[in-house]
């Protein structure tokens, strides 16, 4: 069987291969899955996933023109970020890193101290991000921080004051990549150059799983961090409609991606906020981290919801697989997924705050304004493998009194084919075809 392209998603536990024809009418053909063989050779898992794809398509042979890939194997993308002022350059670099699909393990502001260098060593990041200083403003902190992290022998991306570019180039250090300042002027987030550099550096240096170098030779373009690919699909959707949010509940984390402008009346309170934002909640996952989610419920709350004892719930948690099989297991997974979504949305979305001023009581927005979001996309196995997942989101919105949530007309659409990350990968090369596939998987007629 002749196929235009395959997109592999190489995770820490599972490798997925999605097949697409892109000519004439872009179509998702099917998928294959296999266990990721990180300890042995990820190529084995990739080949087994392709074999599974053959079986699912009912064919004996597959040929394809192109192979693309994303990966979260070998622990995903770990970053440390170091800026000048937390609310300015450090925050700008943090937002760019999160939007590229990274997990930020350490964030600092101002000059790095010896104990912080030791912390960076203990984190063992894949990439170190150095930011600091608006263009032609303060430049010494970022430069000194750069010098302090060079001996760590890690890939470094410098995204600070451009006044340092010449002297950094004179260092002639191949581990340093220089990009445009992520915060060139006050209240100006310049995220895209750093985001692209993170993708490139990830593909060039990061993937340490055995056999990944061979996969890199097979694929076209960069291997993209899988969470970054989900943001790419969200950005693609935002090109078709202004205001998009994606909720991705997985086994280890819950990620919220949003691309939206604030309500005009609140715009002055959101100066400097990036248009697109990703938050990743490492304590909210319904498989790897399900015990933490259980602990987040109030006393006896989960027992009452499930009509089970604490002991029975503990037994379910230990035995029930990611895709629940039993009726009590399905009720448990629904409750855990609902808790993950609600907690993650609480952290992502801002609030209206009552503030007393010299002119009396005022209500002002604080945090992310998602009131202009028109579409909420649901992806991730936890949401896609359950019935009535949309109700989790509508229930959350209905209960909110002060959160800056979308209005009641918002569309809530599921990634029915479970190809959101693959669409994000394809959008780098086949943008128009990816848009068609996106509308198909969301069953979106708009």
C-alpha positions as CSV (number, residue, x, y, z in Angstrom):
1,X,0.0,0.0,0.0
2,X,1.4,3.4,-1.0
3,X,1.1,6.1,1.6
4,X,2.1,9.8,1.3
5,X,3.5,10.1,4.8
6,X,3.8,8.7,8.3
7,X,4.0,10.7,11.5
8,X,5.6,8.9,14.5
9,X,4.9,10.1,18.0
10,X,7.7,8.5,20.1
11,X,6.6,8.7,23.8
12,X,8.3,7.4,26.9
13,X,5.9,4.4,27.1
14,X,4.1,4.2,23.7
15,X,5.1,4.8,20.1
16,X,2.3,5.7,17.7
17,X,2.5,5.9,13.9
18,X,-0.2,7.8,12.1
19,X,-0.6,7.4,8.3
20,X,-1.9,10.1,6.0
21,X,-2.5,10.7,2.3
22,X,-2.1,14.4,1.6
23,X,-2.7,14.7,-2.2
24,X,-6.1,15.7,-3.6
25,X,-8.1,15.1,-0.4
26,X,-6.0,15.0,2.8
27,X,-7.1,11.9,4.8
28,X,-6.1,10.2,8.0
29,X,-5.8,6.5,7.1
30,X,-5.1,4.8,10.4
31,X,-2.6,4.2,13.1
32,X,-0.3,1.6,14.6
33,X,0.9,1.4,18.2
34,X,3.6,-0.4,20.1
35,X,5.5,-0.2,23.3
36,X,8.4,2.3,23.2
37,X,11.7,0.4,23.5
38,X,13.7,3.2,25.2
39,X,16.0,0.8,27.0
40,X,16.8,-1.3,24.0
41,X,16.4,0.7,20.8
42,X,13.5,3.0,19.9
43,X,13.7,1.8,16.3
44,X,12.3,-1.6,17.5
45,X,9.2,0.2,18.9
46,X,8.9,2.2,15.7
47,X,9.1,-0.9,13.5
48,X,6.6,-2.7,15.7
49,X,4.2,0.3,15.4
50,X,4.5,0.2,11.6
51,X,3.7,-3.6,11.7
52,X,0.7,-2.8,13.8
53,X,-0.4,-0.2,11.3
54,X,-0.2,-2.8,8.5
55,X,-2.4,-5.1,10.4
56,X,-4.9,-2.4,11.2
57,X,-5.0,-1.4,7.5
58,X,-5.3,-5.0,6.4
59,X,-2.2,-4.9,4.1
60,X,1.0,-6.9,3.8
61,X,3.3,-4.1,2.7
62,X,3.5,-0.3,3.2
63,X,5.6,2.2,1.3
64,X,5.7,5.9,2.1
65,X,7.3,9.0,0.7
66,X,8.0,10.9,3.9
67,X,8.4,10.2,7.7
68,X,8.0,13.0,10.3
69,X,8.3,12.6,14.0
70,X,7.7,14.1,17.4
71,X,9.1,12.7,20.7
72,X,8.7,12.9,24.4
73,X,10.9,9.9,25.0
74,X,13.9,9.9,27.4
75,X,11.9,12.1,29.8
76,X,10.8,14.8,27.3
77,X,12.5,18.2,27.1
78,X,14.0,19.5,30.4
79,X,15.0,23.1,30.5
80,X,16.3,25.6,33.0
81,X,15.6,29.3,32.4
82,X,17.7,32.2,33.7
83,X,16.8,35.9,33.2
84,X,17.2,39.3,34.8
85,X,13.9,40.3,36.2
86,X,11.3,37.6,36.9
87,X,8.3,39.4,35.7
88,X,10.1,40.5,32.5
89,X,12.9,38.6,30.8
90,X,12.7,35.4,32.9
91,X,9.0,35.2,32.4
92,X,9.2,35.8,28.7
93,X,11.8,33.0,28.3
94,X,9.6,30.8,30.4
95,X,6.6,31.4,28.2
96,X,8.5,30.6,25.1
97,X,10.0,27.4,26.5
98,X,6.5,26.2,27.7
99,X,5.0,26.9,24.3
100,X,7.8,24.9,22.6
101,X,6.7,21.9,24.7
102,X,9.4,22.0,27.3
103,X,9.2,21.1,31.0
104,X,10.9,23.9,33.0
105,X,12.7,22.4,36.0
106,X,14.4,25.5,37.4
107,X,13.8,29.3,36.8
108,X,15.9,32.1,38.2
109,X,16.2,35.9,38.0
110,X,19.3,38.0,38.4
111,X,22.9,36.9,38.7
112,X,23.3,33.1,39.2
113,X,24.9,32.1,42.5
114,X,27.0,29.1,43.2
115,X,24.1,27.1,44.9
116,X,22.0,27.8,41.8
117,X,24.7,26.4,39.5
118,X,24.6,23.3,41.7
119,X,20.9,23.1,41.3
120,X,21.2,23.3,37.5
121,X,23.7,20.4,37.6
122,X,21.2,18.3,39.7
123,X,18.4,19.0,37.2
124,X,20.7,17.9,34.3
125,X,18.7,19.9,31.7
126,X,18.7,19.2,28.0
127,X,19.0,23.0,27.3
128,X,19.9,26.0,29.3
129,X,18.1,29.3,28.4
130,X,19.9,32.6,29.1
131,X,17.8,35.8,28.8
132,X,18.1,39.2,30.4
133,X,18.0,42.9,29.5
134,X,16.0,44.8,27.0
135,X,17.9,45.6,23.9
136,X,20.8,48.1,24.7
137,X,19.7,48.2,28.3
138,X,21.4,46.3,31.1
139,X,23.6,43.6,29.6
140,X,26.1,42.4,32.1
141,X,23.9,40.0,34.1
142,X,23.0,37.9,31.1
143,X,26.6,37.8,29.9
144,X,27.9,36.7,33.3
145,X,25.2,34.1,33.6
146,X,26.2,32.8,30.2
147,X,29.8,32.5,31.3
148,X,28.7,30.7,34.5
149,X,26.8,28.0,32.6
150,X,29.3,27.3,29.8
151,X,31.4,24.9,32.0
152,X,28.2,22.7,32.4
153,X,28.7,21.5,28.8
154,X,25.0,21.8,28.0
155,X,23.4,23.2,24.8
156,X,22.8,26.9,25.6
157,X,20.4,29.3,23.9
158,X,21.1,33.0,24.5
159,X,18.0,35.1,24.0
160,X,19.0,38.3,25.9
161,X,20.1,41.8,25.2
162,X,21.5,41.9,21.6
163,X,24.3,44.3,22.8
164,X,26.1,41.1,24.0
165,X,26.0,39.3,20.6
166,X,29.4,40.4,19.4
167,X,31.3,39.3,22.5
168,X,29.4,36.0,22.7
169,X,30.4,35.3,19.1
170,X,34.0,35.9,20.0
171,X,33.8,33.0,22.5
172,X,33.5,30.7,19.4
173,X,31.6,28.1,21.5
174,X,29.7,25.7,19.4
175,X,27.3,24.8,22.3
176,X,25.8,28.4,22.2
177,X,23.0,29.3,19.9
178,X,22.2,33.0,19.7
179,X,18.6,34.2,18.8
180,X,16.7,37.5,18.9
181,X,15.9,38.9,22.4
182,X,12.8,37.3,23.8
183,X,12.0,40.6,25.6
184,X,13.4,43.3,23.4
185,X,11.4,46.2,24.8
186,X,9.2,46.6,27.9
187,X,5.9,44.7,27.5
188,X,7.0,43.1,24.2
189,X,7.2,39.3,24.2
190,X,9.2,38.1,21.2
191,X,8.6,34.4,21.7
192,X,8.8,32.8,18.2
193,X,12.6,33.0,17.6
194,X,13.3,31.3,20.9
195,X,10.6,28.7,20.3
196,X,12.1,27.8,16.9
197,X,15.6,27.6,18.4
198,X,14.3,25.2,21.1
199,X,12.9,23.0,18.4
200,X,16.1,22.9,16.4
201,X,18.3,22.3,19.5
202,X,16.0,19.5,20.7
203,X,16.3,17.8,17.3
204,X,20.1,18.3,17.1
205,X,21.2,17.4,20.7
206,X,18.5,16.2,23.0
207,X,17.2,12.8,22.1
208,X,19.4,10.4,24.1
209,X,17.2,7.3,23.8
210,X,19.1,4.5,22.1
211,X,18.5,4.3,18.4
212,X,17.1,7.9,18.1
213,X,20.0,9.0,16.0
214,X,18.9,6.4,13.4
215,X,15.3,7.7,13.6
216,X,16.7,11.3,12.9
217,X,18.3,10.0,9.7
218,X,14.9,8.7,8.5
219,X,12.7,11.7,9.2
220,X,12.2,14.9,7.3
221,X,12.9,18.1,9.2
222,X,13.3,18.4,13.0
223,X,12.0,15.9,15.5
224,X,9.6,18.1,17.5
225,X,8.7,17.9,21.2
226,X,5.2,16.3,21.3
227,X,3.7,19.0,23.6
228,X,5.1,21.6,21.2
229,X,3.4,19.9,18.3
230,X,0.0,20.1,20.2
231,X,0.6,23.9,20.5
232,X,1.4,24.0,16.8
233,X,-2.0,22.4,16.1
234,X,-3.6,25.0,18.4
235,X,-1.9,27.8,16.6
236,X,-3.0,26.4,13.3
237,X,-6.6,26.3,14.5
238,X,-6.3,29.9,15.6
239,X,-5.4,30.9,12.0
240,X,-8.9,29.7,11.1
241,X,-10.8,31.2,14.0
242,X,-9.6,33.9,16.4
243,X,-9.6,32.4,19.9
244,X,-8.7,28.8,20.6
245,X,-8.0,26.6,23.7
246,X,-6.8,23.1,23.8
247,X,-7.1,20.8,26.8
248,X,-4.8,17.8,26.8
249,X,-5.1,15.3,29.7
250,X,-2.5,12.6,29.7
251,X,-1.2,9.9,32.0
252,X,1.5,12.2,33.6
253,X,0.4,15.8,33.0
254,X,-2.5,18.0,32.0
255,X,-1.6,20.7,29.5
256,X,-3.7,23.8,28.6
257,X,-2.9,25.7,25.5
258,X,-4.7,29.0,24.6
259,X,-4.3,31.4,21.7
260,X,-6.5,34.5,22.3
261,X,-6.5,38.3,22.8
262,X,-8.0,39.8,25.9
263,X,-11.5,41.4,25.8
264,X,-10.9,45.0,24.6
265,X,-12.1,46.5,27.9
266,X,-9.4,44.5,29.7
267,X,-6.6,45.1,27.1
268,X,-4.8,47.7,29.2
269,X,-4.4,45.2,32.1
270,X,-2.9,42.6,29.8
271,X,-0.1,44.6,28.2
272,X,2.9,42.4,27.6
273,X,0.9,39.2,27.8
274,X,1.8,36.8,25.0
275,X,-1.1,35.9,22.7
276,X,-0.4,32.2,23.1
277,X,0.2,30.5,26.3
278,X,0.8,26.9,27.6
279,X,0.6,25.7,31.1
280,X,1.7,22.2,32.1
281,X,0.6,20.7,35.4
282,X,3.0,17.9,36.4
283,X,0.9,16.8,39.3
284,X,-2.2,16.3,37.3
285,X,-2.2,13.0,35.4
286,X,-4.6,10.1,35.4
287,X,-2.2,7.3,35.3
288,X,1.4,8.0,36.4
289,X,0.3,10.7,38.8
290,X,-3.2,9.5,39.7
291,X,-2.4,9.1,43.4
292,X,-1.6,12.8,43.5
293,X,-4.9,13.6,41.9
294,X,-6.7,11.5,44.4
295,X,-5.1,13.4,47.2
296,X,-6.3,16.7,45.7
297,X,-9.9,15.9,46.6
298,X,-11.5,17.1,49.8
299,X,-11.9,14.6,52.6
300,X,-14.5,12.0,51.6
301,X,-15.3,13.8,48.4
302,X,-14.1,11.1,46.0
303,X,-15.7,8.3,48.1
304,X,-19.0,10.0,48.0
305,X,-18.8,10.6,44.2
306,X,-18.0,6.9,43.5
307,X,-20.0,5.4,46.4
308,X,-16.9,3.4,47.3
309,X,-14.7,3.1,50.4
310,X,-11.2,4.5,50.5
311,X,-9.9,1.0,50.5
312,X,-11.9,0.1,47.4
313,X,-10.6,3.2,45.7
314,X,-7.0,2.4,46.5
315,X,-7.5,-1.1,45.0
316,X,-9.0,0.4,41.8
317,X,-6.1,2.9,41.5
318,X,-3.6,0.0,41.7
319,X,-5.3,-2.3,39.2
320,X,-7.3,-0.2,36.7
321,X,-5.4,0.4,33.4
322,X,-5.1,3.7,31.6
323,X,-8.1,2.8,29.5
324,X,-10.5,1.6,32.2
325,X,-12.3,-1.7,31.7
326,X,-14.7,-2.1,34.7
327,X,-17.7,0.1,35.4
328,X,-16.2,1.4,38.7
329,X,-12.9,2.0,36.9
330,X,-14.7,4.1,34.3
331,X,-16.4,6.1,37.1
332,X,-13.0,6.6,38.8
333,X,-11.3,7.8,35.6
334,X,-14.1,10.2,34.9
335,X,-13.8,11.7,38.3
336,X,-9.9,11.9,38.1
337,X,-10.1,13.4,34.6
338,X,-12.7,16.0,35.7
339,X,-10.4,16.9,38.6
340,X,-7.4,17.3,36.3
341,X,-9.3,19.5,33.9
342,X,-10.8,21.7,36.6
343,X,-7.6,22.2,38.5
344,X,-5.6,22.9,35.3
345,X,-8.2,25.4,34.1
346,X,-8.2,27.1,37.5
347,X,-4.4,27.6,37.1
348,X,-4.5,28.7,33.5
349,X,-7.4,31.1,33.5
350,X,-7.3,34.4,35.3
351,X,-9.9,36.0,37.6
352,X,-11.8,39.2,38.2
353,X,-10.4,40.7,41.4
354,X,-12.1,43.3,43.7
355,X,-9.5,46.0,44.5
356,X,-10.0,49.0,46.8
357,X,-8.5,52.2,45.5
358,X,-8.5,55.8,46.4
359,X,-11.5,56.1,44.1
360,X,-13.4,53.3,45.8
361,X,-14.0,49.6,44.9
362,X,-12.9,48.5,41.4
363,X,-13.1,45.1,39.7
364,X,-10.0,44.4,37.5
365,X,-8.8,41.3,35.6
366,X,-5.8,39.4,36.8
367,X,-4.1,36.7,34.8
368,X,-5.0,35.0,31.5
369,X,-8.2,36.3,29.8
370,X,-9.8,33.5,27.8
371,X,-13.2,35.2,27.4
372,X,-12.6,35.6,23.6
373,X,-12.0,31.9,23.0
374,X,-14.4,30.5,20.4
375,X,-13.4,26.9,20.3
376,X,-12.1,24.5,23.0
377,X,-10.4,21.4,21.6
378,X,-10.1,18.2,23.7
379,X,-7.3,15.8,23.1
380,X,-5.3,13.3,25.1
381,X,-6.3,9.7,25.8
382,X,-8.1,10.5,29.1
383,X,-10.6,12.8,27.4
384,X,-10.9,10.9,24.1
385,X,-11.5,7.4,25.5
386,X,-14.5,8.5,27.7
387,X,-18.1,9.3,26.9
388,X,-19.4,12.8,27.5
389,X,-16.0,14.4,28.0
390,X,-17.4,17.7,26.8
391,X,-19.7,17.9,29.8
392,X,-16.6,18.1,32.1
393,X,-15.7,21.5,30.4
394,X,-19.3,22.8,30.2
395,X,-19.9,22.0,33.9
396,X,-16.7,23.9,34.8
397,X,-17.6,27.0,32.8
398,X,-21.2,26.9,34.2
399,X,-19.9,27.0,37.8
400,X,-17.6,30.0,37.4
401,X,-18.5,33.4,38.7
402,X,-15.3,35.4,38.5
403,X,-13.0,33.5,36.1
404,X,-12.2,35.0,32.8
405,X,-13.8,32.1,30.9
406,X,-15.3,31.8,27.3
407,X,-18.9,32.7,26.9
408,X,-21.8,30.2,26.6
409,X,-21.5,30.0,22.8
410,X,-18.1,28.4,22.8
411,X,-17.7,25.3,20.7
412,X,-16.3,22.2,22.5
413,X,-14.8,19.8,20.0
414,X,-13.0,16.5,20.4
415,X,-9.9,15.3,18.5
416,X,-11.9,12.2,17.3
417,X,-9.0,10.7,15.4
418,X,-6.4,11.5,18.1
419,X,-4.1,13.1,15.7
420,X,-3.6,16.6,17.2
421,X,0.2,16.3,17.7
422,X,0.6,14.7,14.2
423,X,-1.3,17.7,12.7
424,X,1.0,20.1,14.5
425,X,4.1,18.3,13.1
426,X,2.6,18.3,9.5
427,X,1.8,22.0,9.8
428,X,5.5,22.8,9.5
429,X,5.5,21.5,6.0
430,X,1.9,21.0,4.8
431,X,0.0,23.8,6.4
432,X,-3.1,23.8,4.2
433,X,-3.4,20.1,4.3
434,X,-3.0,20.1,8.0
435,X,-5.9,22.6,8.3
436,X,-8.2,20.2,6.4
437,X,-7.1,17.3,8.7
438,X,-7.7,19.4,11.7
439,X,-11.3,20.3,10.7
440,X,-11.9,16.6,10.0
441,X,-10.7,15.3,13.3
442,X,-12.7,18.0,15.2
443,X,-15.8,17.3,13.1
444,X,-15.8,21.1,12.6
445,X,-17.9,22.5,9.8
446,X,-16.9,26.1,10.5
